[in-house]
């Protein structure tokens, strides 16, 4: 269980969104958090791969080789 305090304006936006969507505020907040976490996961993976590339732990693959496969 997670309890958070939101700024009043964000709470109002969430309320309006929930009403327009015919959903609860909890549902809308949960979906927003889930989508944002997925985006953050992608960023962390991309950063790690870029770091590995920069430090020589991995190499790039030419597009021509990918297209052949």
C-alpha positions as a Python dict, from the first residue, in 0.01 Angstrom:
ca = {
    (1, 'X'): (0, 0, 0),
    (2, 'X'): (127, 344, -91),
    (3, 'X'): (-11, 673, 32),
    (4, 'X'): (106, 994, -131),
    (5, 'X'): (25, 1360, -98),
    (6, 'X'): (-18, 1552, -420),
    (7, 'X'): (-14, 1924, -478),
    (8, 'X'): (-368, 2060, -493),
    (9, 'X'): (-353, 2141, -865),
    (10, 'X'): (-234, 1789, -951),
    (11, 'X'): (-507, 1640, -734),
    (12, 'X'): (-763, 1852, -920),
    (13, 'X'): (-626, 1741, -1257),
    (14, 'X'): (-638, 1379, -1145),
    (15, 'X'): (-999, 1425, -1030),
    (16, 'X'): (-1100, 1574, -1367),
    (17, 'X'): (-922, 1300, -1557),
    (18, 'X'): (-1086, 1029, -1350),
    (19, 'X'): (-1431, 1178, -1408),
    (20, 'X'): (-1375, 1210, -1784),
    (21, 'X'): (-1240, 855, -1804),
    (22, 'X'): (-1513, 711, -1584),
    (23, 'X'): (-1248, 566, -1355),
    (24, 'X'): (-1136, 619, -999),
    (25, 'X'): (-854, 853, -905),
    (26, 'X'): (-666, 551, -769),
    (27, 'X'): (-695, 372, -1104),
    (28, 'X'): (-567, 675, -1298),
    (29, 'X'): (-280, 732, -1056),
    (30, 'X'): (-186, 363, -1065),
    (31, 'X'): (-181, 360, -1447),
    (32, 'X'): (31, 676, -1458),
    (33, 'X'): (282, 528, -1215),
    (34, 'X'): (298, 197, -1403),
    (35, 'X'): (361, 369, -1737),
    (36, 'X'): (622, 602, -1589),
    (37, 'X'): (806, 315, -1420),
    (38, 'X'): (816, 129, -1752),
    (39, 'X'): (963, 439, -1918),
    (40, 'X'): (1220, 477, -1640),
    (41, 'X'): (1318, 111, -1675),
    (42, 'X'): (1384, 171, -2046),
    (43, 'X'): (1600, 475, -1965),
    (44, 'X'): (1803, 281, -1708),
    (45, 'X'): (1862, -3, -1957),
    (46, 'X'): (1962, 243, -2231),
    (47, 'X'): (2200, 427, -1997),
    (48, 'X'): (2364, 101, -1890),
    (49, 'X'): (2409, -12, -2251),
    (50, 'X'): (2552, 327, -2347),
    (51, 'X'): (2791, 313, -2052),
    (52, 'X'): (2899, -38, -2156),
    (53, 'X'): (2960, 88, -2509),
    (54, 'X'): (3163, 386, -2389),
    (55, 'X'): (3377, 173, -2158),
    (56, 'X'): (3440, -90, -2425),
    (57, 'X'): (3245, -365, -2249),
    (58, 'X'): (3030, -404, -2558),
    (59, 'X'): (3049, -313, -2925),
    (60, 'X'): (2806, -187, -3182),
    (61, 'X'): (2654, -410, -3448),
    (62, 'X'): (2646, -270, -3801),
    (63, 'X'): (2296, -228, -3944),
    (64, 'X'): (2394, -434, -4250),
    (65, 'X'): (2464, -734, -4023),
    (66, 'X'): (2130, -692, -3847),
    (67, 'X'): (1948, -673, -4178),
    (68, 'X'): (2115, -992, -4300),
    (69, 'X'): (1989, -1177, -3993),
}
